[in-house]
Structure formats: structure tokens, C-alpha cells
Amino acid sequence: MTSTPNPNPVRWLLEVTAAAASAAPASFEQQRQLLRSVAQFDAPSRTWWAYTGALDVRALRILDCLFEAARRFGTEVRVQAIAAPDGWAGPSFSDVGELADLVTARAYHGRPLGQLHLS
């Protein structure tokens, strides 16, 4: 018996978000300037967000900017795996194993993906 490949495999993305820290207008503007080139902004929730489906230079740039904002301004950064929305035309992780490998590779001394190291 042979198996047929799944014609519609689940495609996964990493959704990266940063909730704006409460800040004076000047500090908020600095957060905005740092993050606007790598993420979209949702004004009602005061959250920046970006999707990535590949661990490439773009993804590393997004993560670097979001974690820099967390370090400098106290933004809360989260990373989670989500199913790619309908119509997503960018790259995606095509199976859970690939995404699990990424999460494991990004873990640092027991630190879950998306969690800052506490000093």
C-alpha cells in the first residue's frame, strides 16, 4: 500500500508581536521609529506584529528590532506558531517538525523562544 501526500498540508508561520510599553509621547515615538520598518502597528491594541515563515535575514532583523525595543523600552515581545492565513503568499514552515527544530535551535539555556534572558 502506498500513501499519497497530503495535498493541503498545514503551513506554519511565526507570529511575532510587541506590545507597546506605557511611555511618554517622546519615548513612544522612539519605539515607533525603531519598529516601523519591521512590523505593522495595530493602534487600538498598541501592538506591533509581523509574520515570518523562514528563518532568514528578514526574520532575524525583525526579532532583533523587537527584542531591542524590549530592552530599551520594556515592550512585551511574544513569538508563537500559527497556521498561515488563507492567501498568505510568503514562505512558510511546511511541517511541525521543521518548526519544532527552529524553536529548539533558538532556545538558549532553557529559555523558551520569545522569552528574554533576565539579568
MMTF fields as JSON, N, C-alpha, C and O atoms, coordinates in Angstrom:
{
  "mmtfVersion": "1.0.0",
  "mmtfProducer": "UNKNOWN",
  "numBonds": 475,
  "numAtoms": 476,
  "numGroups": 119,
  "numChains": 1,
  "numModels": 1,
  "chainsPerModel": [1],
  "groupsPerChain": [119],
  "chainIdList": ["A"],
  "bondAtomList": [4, 2, 8, 6, 12, 10, 16, 14, 20, 18, 24, 22, 28, 26, 32, 30, 36, 34, 40, 38, 44, 42, 48, 46, 52, 50, 56, 54, 60, 58, 64, 62, 68, 66, 72, 70, 76, 74, 80, 78, 84, 82, 88, 86, 92, 90, 96, 94, 100, 98, 104, 102, 108, 106, 112, 110, 116, 114, 120, 118, 124, 122, 128, 126, 132, 130, 136, 134, 140, 138, 144, 142, 148, 146, 152, 150, 156, 154, 160, 158, 164, 162, 168, 166, 172, 170, 176, 174, 180, 178, 184, 182, 188, 186, 192, 190, 196, 194, 200, 198, 204, 202, 208, 206, 212, 210, 216, 214, 220, 218, 224, 222, 228, 226, 232, 230, 236, 234, 240, 238, 244, 242, 248, 246, 252, 250, 256, 254, 260, 258, 264, 262, 268, 266, 272, 270, 276, 274, 280, 278, 284, 282, 288, 286, 292, 290, 296, 294, 300, 298, 304, 302, 308, 306, 312, 310, 316, 314, 320, 318, 324, 322, 328, 326, 332, 330, 336, 334, 340, 338, 344, 342, 348, 346, 352, 350, 356, 354, 360, 358, 364, 362, 368, 366, 372, 370, 376, 374, 380, 378, 384, 382, 388, 386, 392, 390, 396, 394, 400, 398, 404, 402, 408, 406, 412, 410, 416, 414, 420, 418, 424, 422, 428, 426, 432, 430, 436, 434, 440, 438, 444, 442, 448, 446, 452, 450, 456, 454, 460, 458, 464, 462, 468, 466, 472, 470],
  "bondOrderList": [1, 1, 1, 1, 1, 1, 1, 1, 1, 1, 1, 1, 1, 1, 1, 1, 1, 1, 1, 1, 1, 1, 1, 1, 1, 1, 1, 1, 1, 1, 1, 1, 1, 1, 1, 1, 1, 1, 1, 1, 1, 1, 1, 1, 1, 1, 1, 1, 1, 1, 1, 1, 1, 1, 1, 1, 1, 1, 1, 1, 1, 1, 1, 1, 1, 1, 1, 1, 1, 1, 1, 1, 1, 1, 1, 1, 1, 1, 1, 1, 1, 1, 1, 1, 1, 1, 1, 1, 1, 1, 1, 1, 1, 1, 1, 1, 1, 1, 1, 1, 1, 1, 1, 1, 1, 1, 1, 1, 1, 1, 1, 1, 1, 1, 1, 1, 1, 1],
  "groupList": [{"groupName": "MET", "atomNameList": ["N", "CA", "C", "O"], "elementList": ["N", "C", "C", "O"], "formalChargeList": [0, 0, 0, 0], "bondAtomList": [1, 0, 2, 1, 3, 2], "bondOrderList": [1, 1, 2], "singleLetterCode": "M", "chemCompType": "L-PEPTIDE LINKING"}, {"groupName": "THR", "atomNameList": ["N", "CA", "C", "O"], "elementList": ["N", "C", "C", "O"], "formalChargeList": [0, 0, 0, 0], "bondAtomList": [1, 0, 2, 1, 3, 2], "bondOrderList": [1, 1, 2], "singleLetterCode": "T", "chemCompType": "L-PEPTIDE LINKING"}, {"groupName": "SER", "atomNameList": ["N", "CA", "C", "O"], "elementList": ["N", "C", "C", "O"], "formalChargeList": [0, 0, 0, 0], "bondAtomList": [1, 0, 2, 1, 3, 2], "bondOrderList": [1, 1, 2], "singleLetterCode": "S", "chemCompType": "L-PEPTIDE LINKING"}, {"groupName": "PRO", "atomNameList": ["N", "CA", "C", "O"], "elementList": ["N", "C", "C", "O"], "formalChargeList": [0, 0, 0, 0], "bondAtomList": [1, 0, 2, 1, 3, 2], "bondOrderList": [1, 1, 2], "singleLetterCode": "P", "chemCompType": "L-PEPTIDE LINKING"}, {"groupName": "ASN", "atomNameList": ["N", "CA", "C", "O"], "elementList": ["N", "C", "C", "O"], "formalChargeList": [0, 0, 0, 0], "bondAtomList": [1, 0, 2, 1, 3, 2], "bondOrderList": [1, 1, 2], "singleLetterCode": "N", "chemCompType": "L-PEPTIDE LINKING"}, {"groupName": "VAL", "atomNameList": ["N", "CA", "C", "O"], "elementList": ["N", "C", "C", "O"], "formalChargeList": [0, 0, 0, 0], "bondAtomList": [1, 0, 2, 1, 3, 2], "bondOrderList": [1, 1, 2], "singleLetterCode": "V", "chemCompType": "L-PEPTIDE LINKING"}, {"groupName": "ARG", "atomNameList": ["N", "CA", "C", "O"], "elementList": ["N", "C", "C", "O"], "formalChargeList": [0, 0, 0, 0], "bondAtomList": [1, 0, 2, 1, 3, 2], "bondOrderList": [1, 1, 2], "singleLetterCode": "R", "chemCompType": "L-PEPTIDE LINKING"}, {"groupName": "TRP", "atomNameList": ["N", "CA", "C", "O"], "elementList": ["N", "C", "C", "O"], "formalChargeList": [0, 0, 0, 0], "bondAtomList": [1, 0, 2, 1, 3, 2], "bondOrderList": [1, 1, 2], "singleLetterCode": "W", "chemCompType": "L-PEPTIDE LINKING"}, {"groupName": "LEU", "atomNameList": ["N", "CA", "C", "O"], "elementList": ["N", "C", "C", "O"], "formalChargeList": [0, 0, 0, 0], "bondAtomList": [1, 0, 2, 1, 3, 2], "bondOrderList": [1, 1, 2], "singleLetterCode": "L", "chemCompType": "L-PEPTIDE LINKING"}, {"groupName": "GLU", "atomNameList": ["N", "CA", "C", "O"], "elementList": ["N", "C", "C", "O"], "formalChargeList": [0, 0, 0, 0], "bondAtomList": [1, 0, 2, 1, 3, 2], "bondOrderList": [1, 1, 2], "singleLetterCode": "E", "chemCompType": "L-PEPTIDE LINKING"}, {"groupName": "ALA", "atomNameList": ["N", "CA", "C", "O"], "elementList": ["N", "C", "C", "O"], "formalChargeList": [0, 0, 0, 0], "bondAtomList": [1, 0, 2, 1, 3, 2], "bondOrderList": [1, 1, 2], "singleLetterCode": "A", "chemCompType": "L-PEPTIDE LINKING"}, {"groupName": "PHE", "atomNameList": ["N", "CA", "C", "O"], "elementList": ["N", "C", "C", "O"], "formalChargeList": [0, 0, 0, 0], "bondAtomList": [1, 0, 2, 1, 3, 2], "bondOrderList": [1, 1, 2], "singleLetterCode": "F", "chemCompType": "L-PEPTIDE LINKING"}, {"groupName": "GLN", "atomNameList": ["N", "CA", "C", "O"], "elementList": ["N", "C", "C", "O"], "formalChargeList": [0, 0, 0, 0], "bondAtomList": [1, 0, 2, 1, 3, 2], "bondOrderList": [1, 1, 2], "singleLetterCode": "Q", "chemCompType": "L-PEPTIDE LINKING"}, {"groupName": "ASP", "atomNameList": ["N", "CA", "C", "O"], "elementList": ["N", "C", "C", "O"], "formalChargeList": [0, 0, 0, 0], "bondAtomList": [1, 0, 2, 1, 3, 2], "bondOrderList": [1, 1, 2], "singleLetterCode": "D", "chemCompType": "L-PEPTIDE LINKING"}, {"groupName": "TYR", "atomNameList": ["N", "CA", "C", "O"], "elementList": ["N", "C", "C", "O"], "formalChargeList": [0, 0, 0, 0], "bondAtomList": [1, 0, 2, 1, 3, 2], "bondOrderList": [1, 1, 2], "singleLetterCode": "Y", "chemCompType": "L-PEPTIDE LINKING"}, {"groupName": "GLY", "atomNameList": ["N", "CA", "C", "O"], "elementList": ["N", "C", "C", "O"], "formalChargeList": [0, 0, 0, 0], "bondAtomList": [1, 0, 2, 1, 3, 2], "bondOrderList": [1, 1, 2], "singleLetterCode": "G", "chemCompType": "PEPTIDE LINKING"}, {"groupName": "ILE", "atomNameList": ["N", "CA", "C", "O"], "elementList": ["N", "C", "C", "O"], "formalChargeList": [0, 0, 0, 0], "bondAtomList": [1, 0, 2, 1, 3, 2], "bondOrderList": [1, 1, 2], "singleLetterCode": "I", "chemCompType": "L-PEPTIDE LINKING"}, {"groupName": "CYS", "atomNameList": ["N", "CA", "C", "O"], "elementList": ["N", "C", "C", "O"], "formalChargeList": [0, 0, 0, 0], "bondAtomList": [1, 0, 2, 1, 3, 2], "bondOrderList": [1, 1, 2], "singleLetterCode": "C", "chemCompType": "L-PEPTIDE LINKING"}, {"groupName": "HIS", "atomNameList": ["N", "CA", "C", "O"], "elementList": ["N", "C", "C", "O"], "formalChargeList": [0, 0, 0, 0], "bondAtomList": [1, 0, 2, 1, 3, 2], "bondOrderList": [1, 1, 2], "singleLetterCode": "H", "chemCompType": "L-PEPTIDE LINKING"}],
  "groupTypeList": [0, 1, 2, 1, 3, 4, 3, 4, 3, 5, 6, 7, 8, 8, 9, 5, 1, 10, 10, 10, 10, 2, 10, 10, 3, 10, 2, 11, 9, 12, 12, 6, 12, 8, 8, 6, 2, 5, 10, 12, 11, 13, 10, 3, 2, 6, 1, 7, 7, 10, 14, 1, 15, 10, 8, 13, 5, 6, 10, 8, 6, 16, 8, 13, 17, 8, 11, 9, 10, 10, 6, 6, 11, 15, 1, 9, 5, 6, 5, 12, 10, 16, 10, 10, 3, 13, 15, 7, 10, 15, 3, 2, 11, 2, 13, 5, 15, 9, 8, 10, 13, 8, 5, 1, 10, 6, 10, 14, 18, 15, 6, 3, 8, 15, 12, 8, 18, 8, 2],
  "groupIdList": [1, 2, 3, 4, 5, 6, 7, 8, 9, 10, 11, 12, 13, 14, 15, 16, 17, 18, 19, 20, 21, 22, 23, 24, 25, 26, 27, 28, 29, 30, 31, 32, 33, 34, 35, 36, 37, 38, 39, 40, 41, 42, 43, 44, 45, 46, 47, 48, 49, 50, 51, 52, 53, 54, 55, 56, 57, 58, 59, 60, 61, 62, 63, 64, 65, 66, 67, 68, 69, 70, 71, 72, 73, 74, 75, 76, 77, 78, 79, 80, 81, 82, 83, 84, 85, 86, 87, 88, 89, 90, 91, 92, 93, 94, 95, 96, 97, 98, 99, 100, 101, 102, 103, 104, 105, 106, 107, 108, 109, 110, 111, 112, 113, 114, 115, 116, 117, 118, 119],
  "secStructList": [7, 7, 7, 7, 7, 7, 1, 1, 7, 7, 7, 3, 3, 3, 3, 3, 3, 3, 3, 7, 7, 7, 7, 7, 2, 2, 2, 2, 2, 2, 2, 2, 2, 2, 2, 6, 6, 6, 7, 3, 3, 3, 6, 6, 6, 6, 3, 3, 3, 3, 3, 3, 1, 1, 7, 1, 2, 2, 2, 2, 2, 2, 2, 2, 2, 2, 2, 2, 2, 2, 2, 2, 2, 7, 7, 3, 3, 3, 3, 3, 3, 3, 3, 7, 7, 6, 6, 7, 7, 1, 7, 7, 5, 7, 1, 2, 2, 2, 2, 2, 2, 2, 2, 2, 2, 2, 7, 5, 6, 6, 5, 7, 6, 6, 7, 7, 7, 7, 7],
  "xCoordList": [0.847, 0.0, 0.898, 1.866, 0.571, 1.326, 0.468, -0.758, 1.119, 0.362, 0.522, 1.555, -0.505, -0.458, -0.156, -0.641, 0.644, 0.947, -0.301, -1.212, -0.317, -1.436, -1.417, -0.435, -2.487, -2.476, -2.562, -2.204, -3.018, -3.16, -2.51, -3.204, -1.178, -0.541, -0.689, -0.801, -0.686, -0.753, 0.559, 1.641, 0.447, 1.628, 1.685, 0.673, 2.85, 3.015, 3.823, 4.714, 3.495, 4.244, 4.59, 3.943, 5.598, 5.84, 5.22, 5.54, 4.336, 3.748, 4.523, 4.569, 5.126, 5.937, 5.211, 4.878, 4.965, 4.267, 5.05, 5.809, 4.835, 5.436, 4.387, 3.962, 3.969, 3.004, 3.754, 4.719, 3.316, 3.995, 4.016, 3.019, 5.15, 5.283, 4.608, 4.622, 4.028, 3.487, 4.65, 5.664, 4.49, 5.621, 5.13, 4.024, 5.978, 5.723, 5.714, 6.305, 5.056, 4.984, 6.343, 6.449, 7.355, 8.671, 9.25, 9.84, 9.084, 9.577, 8.774, 9.339, 7.458, 6.633, 7.068, 7.12, 7.375, 7.823, 9.139, 9.345, 10.022, 11.271, 10.986, 11.618, 10.029, 9.619, 9.105, 9.477, 8.249, 7.644, 8.704, 8.65, 9.67, 10.729, 11.558, 11.95, 11.815, 12.59, 11.832, 12.419, 10.538, 9.778, 9.068, 8.712, 8.856, 8.019, 8.579, 7.817, 9.891, 10.462, 10.357, 10.582, 10.016, 9.977, 8.616, 8.413, 7.686, 6.405, 5.27, 5.477, 4.081, 2.858, 2.391, 2.71, 1.638, 1.158, -0.356, -1.02, -0.903, -2.34, -2.611, -2.347, -3.145, -3.325, -4.249, -3.907, -5.423, -6.297, -5.64, -5.86, -4.841, -4.195, -2.785, -2.147, -2.291, -0.941, 0.1, 1.009, -0.07, 0.788, 1.366, 0.651, 2.67, 3.311, 3.27, 3.33, 3.169, 3.146, 3.812, 3.843, 4.344, 4.935, 4.829, 4.832, 4.735, 4.755, 6.049, 6.567, 6.565, 7.692, 7.527, 7.095, 7.874, 7.758, 9.087, 9.134, 10.166, 11.509, 12.476, 12.326, 13.447, 14.495, 15.556, 16.496, 15.377, 16.262, 16.685, 16.384, 17.371, 17.857, 16.693, 16.793, 15.59, 14.424, 13.9, 13.633, 13.752, 13.242, 14.169, 13.712, 15.458, 16.404, 16.39, 16.551, 16.2, 16.107, 14.858, 14.921, 13.737, 12.503, 12.712, 12.424, 13.214, 13.425, 14.402, 14.182, 15.466, 16.463, 15.838, 16.071, 15.047, 14.408, 13.406, 13.367, 12.598, 11.6, 12.254, 11.804, 13.302, 13.972, 14.776, 14.958, 15.256, 15.911, 14.889, 15.203, 13.674, 12.609, 12.283, 12.05, 12.266, 12.004, 13.097, 12.816, 14.333, 15.453, 15.42, 15.615, 15.171, 15.238, 13.991, 14.082, 12.814, 11.563, 10.65, 9.665, 10.958, 10.112, 8.915, 7.946, 8.954, 7.862, 7.819, 8.847, 6.64, 6.465, 6.449, 5.532, 7.453, 7.587, 7.107, 7.429, 6.327, 5.844, 6.066, 5.966, 6.369, 6.521, 5.665, 5.764, 4.818, 4.011, 3.838, 3.843, 3.687, 3.422, 1.931, 1.104, 1.595, 0.197, 0.084, 1.063, -1.107, -1.362, -1.356, -1.901, -0.743, -0.694, -2.115, -2.912, -2.437, -3.775, -3.995, -3.043, -5.25, -5.585, -5.041, -5.155, -4.463, -3.931, -2.496, -1.919, -1.898, -0.5, 0.361, 0.336, 1.112, 1.922, 3.406, 4.19, 3.803, 5.209, 5.652, 4.87, 6.896, 7.391, 6.696, 6.193, 6.678, 6.079, 6.814, 7.485, 6.669, 7.196, 6.153, 4.981, 6.567, 5.581, 5.234, 4.246, 6.004, 5.589, 6.021, 6.936, 5.335, 5.554, 6.985, 7.553, 7.58, 8.948, 9.93, 10.817, 9.774, 10.66, 10.525, 11.527, 9.3, 9.072, 9.59, 10.175, 9.38, 9.892, 11.416, 11.996, 12.061, 13.516, 13.956, 14.954, 13.215, 13.539, 13.422, 14.309, 12.331, 12.121, 13.242, 13.762, 13.61, 14.682, 16.003, 16.76, 16.284, 17.539, 17.629, 18.726, 16.518, 16.523, 16.509, 16.753, 16.224, 16.218, 17.644, 18.606, 17.768, 19.078, 19.097, 18.452, 19.826, 19.944, 18.575, 18.363, 17.652, 16.338, 15.375, 14.272, 15.764, 14.897, 13.971, 14.461, 12.649, 11.732, 11.873, 12.263, 11.55, 11.565, 10.681, 9.535, 11.206, 10.425, 10.574, 10.02, 11.29, 11.449, 12.83, 13.842, 12.86, 14.139, 14.922, 14.343, 16.226, 17.097, 17.053, 17.227, 16.827, 16.79, 18.18, 18.846, 18.613, 19.956, 19.891, 20.928],
  "yCoordList": [-1.168, 0.0, 1.239, 1.318, 2.175, 3.425, 4.543, 4.52, 5.496, 6.635, 7.8, 7.959, 8.598, 9.787, 10.984, 11.08, 11.89, 13.071, 13.912, 13.947, 14.578, 15.452, 16.638, 17.38, 16.827, 17.917, 19.305, 20.295, 19.391, 20.675, 20.623, 20.712, 20.479, 20.427, 21.764, 22.814, 21.703, 22.934, 23.682, 23.102, 24.958, 25.805, 26.664, 27.227, 26.764, 27.457, 28.729, 28.816, 29.703, 30.953, 31.204, 30.679, 31.998, 32.535, 33.918, 34.768, 34.134, 35.456, 36.098, 35.576, 37.231, 37.942, 39.241, 40.011, 39.486, 40.706, 41.42, 40.816, 42.717, 43.537, 44.52, 45.392, 44.383, 45.307, 46.543, 46.44, 47.7, 48.952, 49.154, 48.941, 49.561, 49.879, 51.219, 52.107, 51.363, 52.667, 53.635, 53.378, 54.741, 55.667, 57.072, 57.275, 58.018, 59.406, 59.48, 58.626, 60.481, 60.577, 60.504, 59.868, 61.125, 61.09, 59.675, 59.254, 58.946, 57.579, 56.665, 55.788, 56.868, 56.08, 56.322, 55.383, 57.544, 57.872, 57.16, 56.72, 57.04, 56.298, 54.82, 54.209, 54.236, 52.855, 52.723, 51.798, 53.653, 53.624, 53.693, 52.948, 54.592, 54.735, 53.443, 53.061, 52.791, 51.558, 50.423, 49.662, 50.31, 49.137, 49.285, 48.277, 50.479, 50.659, 50.021, 49.697, 49.833, 49.243, 47.716, 47.103, 47.097, 45.631, 45.051, 43.842, 45.891, 45.363, 46.334, 47.534, 45.776, 46.569, 46.999, 46.349, 48.09, 48.579, 48.545, 49.028, 47.966, 47.959, 48.974, 48.714, 50.142, 51.244, 50.91, 51.229, 50.268, 50.002, 49.16, 49.407, 48.175, 47.336, 47.81, 47.259, 48.834, 49.367, 48.251, 48.143, 47.426, 46.265, 46.253, 46.453, 46.016, 45.781, 44.29, 43.494, 43.899, 42.481, 42.249, 43.124, 41.031, 40.599, 39.082, 38.394, 38.581, 37.143, 36.799, 37.586, 35.623, 35.111, 33.611, 32.908, 33.142, 31.719, 31.094, 29.988, 31.796, 31.274, 31.921, 33.087, 31.165, 31.733, 32.267, 31.568, 33.519, 34.159, 35.521, 35.858, 36.286, 37.597, 38.489, 39.204, 38.459, 39.279, 38.905, 39.783, 37.609, 37.159, 37.573, 38.029, 37.415, 37.801, 39.304, 39.759, 40.074, 41.534, 41.915, 42.786, 41.27, 41.522, 41.213, 42.044, 40.017, 39.618, 40.544, 40.927, 40.901, 41.792, 43.135, 43.64, 43.72, 45.018, 44.907, 45.77, 43.854, 43.711, 43.505, 44.075, 42.704, 42.499, 43.72, 43.954, 44.498, 45.762, 46.718, 47.42, 46.747, 47.58, 47.107, 47.924, 45.796, 45.272, 45.705, 46.108, 45.621, 46.001, 47.484, 47.872, 48.319, 49.77, 50.358, 51.292, 49.817, 50.476, 49.613, 50.111, 48.332, 47.455, 46.914, 46.481, 46.926, 46.314, 44.827, 44.217, 44.254, 42.827, 42.095, 42.284, 41.263, 40.553, 39.122, 38.456, 38.659, 37.278, 36.678, 37.366, 35.392, 34.643, 33.399, 32.672, 33.153, 31.941, 31.401, 32.157, 30.089, 29.451, 29.535, 29.247, 29.933, 29.996, 29.361, 29.297, 28.893, 28.419, 29.632, 30.682, 29.482, 30.592, 30.956, 30.074, 32.251, 32.655, 32.359, 32.308, 32.167, 31.99, 33.178, 34.321, 32.912, 33.981, 34.345, 35.186, 33.734, 34.026, 33.568, 32.392, 34.473, 34.162, 34.04, 33.664, 34.345, 34.289, 32.889, 31.941, 32.754, 31.434, 30.982, 31.796, 29.673, 29.122, 27.85, 27.22, 27.494, 26.225, 25.181, 25.328, 24.131, 23.213, 22.033, 21.346, 21.781, 20.731, 21.076, 21.868, 20.457, 20.78, 20.467, 21.185, 19.405, 19.051, 20.16, 20.459, 20.773, 21.87, 23.033, 23.613, 23.372, 24.462, 24.101, 24.942, 22.865, 22.432, 22.518, 22.904, 22.16, 22.266, 23.72, 24.001, 24.639, 26.057, 26.529, 27.216, 26.162, 26.576, 26.038, 26.753, 24.787, 24.192, 24.9, 25.167, 25.207, 25.864, 27.256, 27.692, 27.967, 29.32, 29.349, 30.393, 28.209, 28.179, 28.41, 27.934, 29.116, 29.445, 29.108, 29.784, 28.076, 27.662, 27.54, 28.068, 26.841, 26.624, 27.777, 27.739, 28.81, 29.97, 29.675, 29.448, 29.67, 29.446, 30.531, 31.661, 30.172, 31.132, 32.312, 32.129, 33.505, 34.704, 35.217, 36.268, 34.529, 34.991, 35.619, 35.021, 36.804, 37.489, 36.862, 36.364, 36.888, 36.441, 37.511, 38.699, 37.092, 38.043, 38.174, 37.177, 39.418, 39.609, 39.94, 40.134],
  "zCoordList": [0.0, 0.0, 0.0, 0.756, -0.833, -0.871, -0.317, -0.421, 0.259, 0.787, -0.169, -0.821, -0.237, -1.087, -0.208, 0.919, -0.727, 0.084, 0.31, -0.518, 1.442, 1.773, 0.802, 0.763, 0.018, -0.96, -0.32, -0.958, 0.898, 1.587, 2.967, 3.98, 3.017, 4.332, 5.046, 4.415, 6.37, 7.147, 6.958, 7.054, 6.691, 6.572, 7.827, 8.243, 8.424, 9.693, 9.523, 8.678, 10.339, 10.419, 11.874, 12.78, 12.083, 13.414, 13.434, 12.603, 14.387, 14.598, 15.735, 16.85, 15.437, 16.413, 16.74, 15.839, 18.02, 18.423, 19.518, 20.276, 19.566, 20.627, 21.094, 20.336, 22.337, 22.931, 23.399, 24.155, 22.953, 23.294, 24.803, 25.493, 25.285, 26.7, 26.97, 26.118, 28.135, 28.53, 28.586, 29.236, 27.903, 27.825, 27.508, 27.007, 27.813, 27.43, 25.901, 25.239, 25.34, 23.88, 23.17, 22.121, 23.708, 23.063, 23.053, 22.059, 24.144, 24.22, 23.298, 22.644, 23.246, 22.331, 20.889, 20.096, 20.547, 19.191, 18.881, 17.75, 19.855, 19.649, 19.392, 18.53, 20.141, 19.883, 18.455, 17.733, 18.058, 16.727, 15.64, 14.661, 15.816, 14.824, 14.695, 13.593, 15.809, 15.793, 15.104, 14.335, 15.375, 14.939, 13.598, 12.989, 13.131, 11.944, 10.681, 9.77, 10.606, 9.397, 9.368, 8.324, 10.503, 10.541, 10.903, 10.792, 11.334, 11.81, 11.494, 11.318, 11.43, 11.272, 12.66, 13.656, 12.723, 14.011, 14.044, 13.126, 15.117, 15.358, 16.463, 17.637, 16.073, 17.024, 18.198, 19.336, 17.961, 19.116, 20.211, 21.397, 19.823, 20.835, 21.177, 22.075, 20.464, 20.64, 20.546, 21.368, 19.505, 19.307, 17.897, 16.915, 17.817, 16.527, 16.27, 17.207, 14.993, 14.664, 13.306, 12.441, 13.158, 11.889, 11.816, 12.836, 10.601, 10.35, 9.643, 8.851, 9.934, 9.174, 9.004, 9.918, 7.831, 7.534, 7.173, 6.635, 7.466, 7.199, 8.176, 8.542, 8.585, 9.426, 8.479, 8.099, 8.113, 7.148, 7.696, 8.841, 6.886, 7.328, 7.742, 8.739, 6.994, 7.343, 8.73, 9.551, 8.992, 10.293, 11.429, 12.477, 11.219, 12.265, 12.497, 13.629, 11.437, 11.587, 12.392, 13.26, 12.108, 12.854, 14.329, 15.191, 14.617, 16.013, 16.715, 17.864, 16.038, 16.632, 17.001, 18.099, 16.098, 16.386, 17.527, 18.404, 17.524, 18.582, 19.942, 20.937, 19.996, 21.271, 21.696, 22.891, 20.74, 21.087, 21.71, 22.672, 21.167, 21.749, 23.161, 24.052, 23.366, 24.71, 25.676, 26.805, 25.23, 26.092, 26.424, 27.576, 25.407, 25.597, 26.232, 27.028, 25.885, 26.296, 27.151, 27.695, 27.279, 28.072, 27.321, 27.944, 25.98, 25.235, 25.555, 25.848, 25.499, 25.766, 24.433, 23.634, 24.187, 22.921, 23.095, 24.079, 22.117, 22.109, 20.731, 19.715, 20.711, 19.473, 19.607, 20.596, 18.604, 18.633, 17.227, 16.255, 17.125, 15.841, 15.554, 16.419, 14.326, 13.899, 12.521, 11.778, 12.184, 10.821, 9.896, 10.235, 8.735, 7.776, 7.356, 7.038, 7.354, 6.936, 5.452, 4.673, 5.072, 3.659, 2.884, 3.326, 1.757, 0.937, 1.244, 0.555, 2.266, 2.589, 1.418, 1.053, 0.834, -0.34, -0.021, -0.892, 1.189, 1.556, 1.924, 1.836, 2.333, 2.743, 4.018, 4.793, 4.221, 5.43, 5.817, 5.0, 7.082, 7.564, 7.202, 7.55, 6.508, 5.956, 6.852, 6.593, 7.883, 8.811, 10.221, 10.448, 11.15, 12.556, 12.976, 13.799, 12.424, 12.791, 12.474, 13.273, 11.309, 10.915, 11.896, 12.313, 12.262, 13.196, 14.582, 15.264, 14.999, 16.297, 16.331, 17.346, 15.225, 15.154, 15.311, 15.975, 14.705, 14.815, 16.256, 16.763, 16.914, 18.303, 19.184, 20.041, 18.973, 19.76, 19.502, 20.436, 18.233, 17.891, 18.494, 18.843, 18.629, 19.162, 20.687, 21.292, 21.306, 22.772, 23.274, 22.67, 24.342, 24.876, 26.362, 27.163, 26.726, 28.129, 28.804, 29.896, 28.146, 28.719, 28.551, 29.096, 27.804, 27.592, 26.417, 25.311, 26.611, 25.505, 24.443, 24.739, 23.202, 22.111, 22.49, 22.901, 22.354, 22.646, 24.063, 24.387, 24.904, 26.282, 26.447, 26.081, 26.99, 27.203, 28.34, 29.306, 28.221, 29.301, 30.402, 30.128, 31.611, 32.732, 33.32, 33.597, 33.51, 34.069, 35.529, 36.165]
}
